[in-house]
Structure formats: structure tokens, C-alpha cells
Amino acid sequence: MANVALFPAGGWELAVSPAGLLRLAVHLLVGCLALNLSFTVWHEAVHGTVFRGAAANGVVGWLGAFPALIPWFTIRRGHLLHHAHTNDVERDPDQWFLRGSIWSLPLRYPAGIQRTRRLVAASGQPRFEPWLDRAQLLLALLAMGALAIFLHPLVPIVCWILPKGIAMWVHAWYVNVLPHRDLPATRYRDTRIFPLPWLTPFFVMHQYHGLHHAFASVPWHRYGQAFRAKRQFLEERGAPIRTGIGQR
């Protein structure tokens, strides 16, 4: 919302002048950073680590998923299925991320979403949840329309839609492809860990993704501490701990 509030007023000269393009690029970057952080918000809420109560976590999760255009009720169930069946070709809802090049992800996105919805529905999802997800999407579209009408047509594009696409791509790489590709569907061996502190500003501690899969109740800001305490335990169980991004 801060990104939208700071959007400069003016006409289409924003998109044609050098100064205007620079300002648009700044807003695009801020939007990408905000949506990168929103992942951690809804992800922590899925695992119930924000508050003790399920209702409070649900509210926070919805607020985190809304700007990312992610259907909260479906992603909550889908992500827990991912943890239950990590790297299982048939049952892991996130397997579609790994079935091709990262560059082809936008082309595979619609089919991947449909696959996730089918798996979530088959898991016993109540019928009202997809309707709530549709209402969430409708509310987002109405918000975009209002921003375009009352502020500037470029606002929803530069501050929301484009950042959503970029953030989706980035998340797919460091949350799905990098930690999971080419690993077995075996507990502790199914997710890589990259104990590299310099990655924290970019990955928001999710370089310890394997630690998260092993101990899902640990909140994100304690991943590093928990990894140091549990490193020997994880190594004894064959957890893939890597000291370089290029290591498989």
C-alpha cells in the first residue's frame, strides 16, 4: 500500500520520459520486494507460527496472500499437502514447478494451478473454500480497477501485476526448484539446505528450507539458530546440506 500511496501523479509522460521510466522502475522494485516478503507472511500463517490461535493465523495468512493474488484457502491446504508428500510425483501439489525449465514457468503456470486445485479438492476441501477464494480474487480485481480509475492506469500494472509476476518467478526458483529438484521423496533427504548467511536478505531465511521441512513448527526467524542446533541430527539422516548455490 505504501508503494501505491507514493505513486506519482501525472499523465502518460511517466512511461515515455527517462525520469518517468526511472520512477516507474523504483515502484516496480518496491512492489517486488513487498511481494517477496508477503510469501513469508502467509507461509508462517499456514504453519501456525504467527499466533497461537488458528483464527488469528487465518486472518494474517489471508492478508499476506491477498496482495500476492494467491487463493488463501487453497494454498493453505496445498502447502500442507506439499509437506506431507514432498517430491512425490503424484501427490505433491508443487511437483509441477520441477517439471520443466524455470524459464517455461509462465507457460506451465495455468496447468500447474489446475493440478494443485485438483489435488486440494481431492484431499477433502469443503465446497465453500473455493468460493471464498473466488471472492478474494474478485475483491483484488475490484481494487485494481479502483486504483486505475482514481489514481492512474499504470498503478495496478506497475505496483501490483508486474511485481506479482516477477515475485512468482523468484519464489518458484528459491522455494521450489533450488531446494527440491532432483531429490527423492524421502524425509530429511527431500530438501536442500544452503547455510549461507549472505543469502538471508534475498531468501528471507528460506535458504534453510530443508530445516523447515524437517521441523515445520520452527518460525522463519529462528531457522539459522535451529539449523546450528540440529545440524548433526540432519547430517546423520542424509539431509542435503550444500555450501554453494550451484551444488546439487
ChimeraX attribute file (.defattr): number of C-alpha atoms within 10 A of each C-alpha:
attribute: neighborCount
match mode: 1-to-1
recipient: residues
	/A:1	11
	/A:2	11
	/A:3	17
	/A:4	18
	/A:5	9
	/A:6	9
	/A:7	19
	/A:8	15
	/A:9	10
	/A:10	10
	/A:11	11
	/A:12	12
	/A:13	11
	/A:14	17
	/A:15	14
	/A:16	9
	/A:17	11
	/A:18	11
	/A:19	12
	/A:20	17
	/A:21	14
	/A:22	13
	/A:23	16
	/A:24	20
	/A:25	14
	/A:26	16
	/A:27	23
	/A:28	23
	/A:29	18
	/A:30	18
	/A:31	26
	/A:32	24
	/A:33	15
	/A:34	21
	/A:35	25
	/A:36	22
	/A:37	17
	/A:38	20
	/A:39	21
	/A:40	20
	/A:41	21
	/A:42	27
	/A:43	21
	/A:44	22
	/A:45	26
	/A:46	24
	/A:47	19
	/A:48	21
	/A:49	18
	/A:50	20
	/A:51	14
	/A:52	9
	/A:53	10
	/A:54	14
	/A:55	12
	/A:56	14
	/A:57	21
	/A:58	20
	/A:59	14
	/A:60	19
	/A:61	27
	/A:62	22
	/A:63	16
	/A:64	23
	/A:65	25
	/A:66	19
	/A:67	19
	/A:68	24
	/A:69	17
	/A:70	19
	/A:71	19
	/A:72	25
	/A:73	23
	/A:74	19
	/A:75	22
	/A:76	21
	/A:77	20
	/A:78	24
	/A:79	20
	/A:80	16
	/A:81	19
	/A:82	19
	/A:83	17
	/A:84	14
	/A:85	20
	/A:86	24
	/A:87	24
	/A:88	16
	/A:89	15
	/A:90	10
	/A:91	16
	/A:92	22
	/A:93	29
	/A:94	26
	/A:95	22
	/A:96	19
	/A:97	21
	/A:98	19
	/A:99	15
	/A:100	11
	/A:101	10
	/A:102	15
	/A:103	9
	/A:104	11
	/A:105	19
	/A:106	13
	/A:107	9
	/A:108	16
	/A:109	14
	/A:110	10
	/A:111	12
	/A:112	19
	/A:113	13
	/A:114	12
	/A:115	17
	/A:116	24
	/A:117	19
	/A:118	13
	/A:119	19
	/A:120	23
	/A:121	17
	/A:122	9
	/A:123	12
	/A:124	9
	/A:125	16
	/A:126	11
	/A:127	9
	/A:128	9
	/A:129	15
	/A:130	17
	/A:131	12
	/A:132	15
	/A:133	20
	/A:134	12
	/A:135	13
	/A:136	20
	/A:137	17
	/A:138	12
	/A:139	13
	/A:140	16
	/A:141	14
	/A:142	12
	/A:143	13
	/A:144	18
	/A:145	16
	/A:146	15
	/A:147	17
	/A:148	15
	/A:149	13
	/A:150	9
	/A:151	17
	/A:152	19
	/A:153	16
	/A:154	19
	/A:155	26
	/A:156	21
	/A:157	16
	/A:158	23
	/A:159	26
	/A:160	24
	/A:161	19
	/A:162	16
	/A:163	24
	/A:164	23
	/A:165	14
	/A:166	18
	/A:167	21
	/A:168	19
	/A:169	15
	/A:170	17
	/A:171	16
	/A:172	17
	/A:173	18
	/A:174	16
	/A:175	17
	/A:176	18
	/A:177	20
	/A:178	22
	/A:179	23
	/A:180	26
	/A:181	18
	/A:182	13
	/A:183	15
	/A:184	15
	/A:185	16
	/A:186	14
	/A:187	18
	/A:188	21
	/A:189	20
	/A:190	23
	/A:191	30
	/A:192	24
	/A:193	23
	/A:194	22
	/A:195	21
	/A:196	15
	/A:197	12
	/A:198	10
	/A:199	15
	/A:200	14
	/A:201	9
	/A:202	14
	/A:203	19
	/A:204	15
	/A:205	22
	/A:206	24
	/A:207	26
	/A:208	28
	/A:209	25
	/A:210	26
	/A:211	26
	/A:212	22
	/A:213	20
	/A:214	18
	/A:215	15
	/A:216	17
	/A:217	12
	/A:218	18
	/A:219	18
	/A:220	21
	/A:221	11
	/A:222	12
	/A:223	22
	/A:224	19
	/A:225	11
	/A:226	17
	/A:227	19
	/A:228	12
	/A:229	11
	/A:230	14
	/A:231	15
	/A:232	12
	/A:233	13
	/A:234	18
	/A:235	13
	/A:236	9
	/A:237	12
	/A:238	14
	/A:239	22
	/A:240	19
	/A:241	20
	/A:242	14
	/A:243	10
	/A:244	11
	/A:245	13
	/A:246	7
	/A:247	11
	/A:248	14
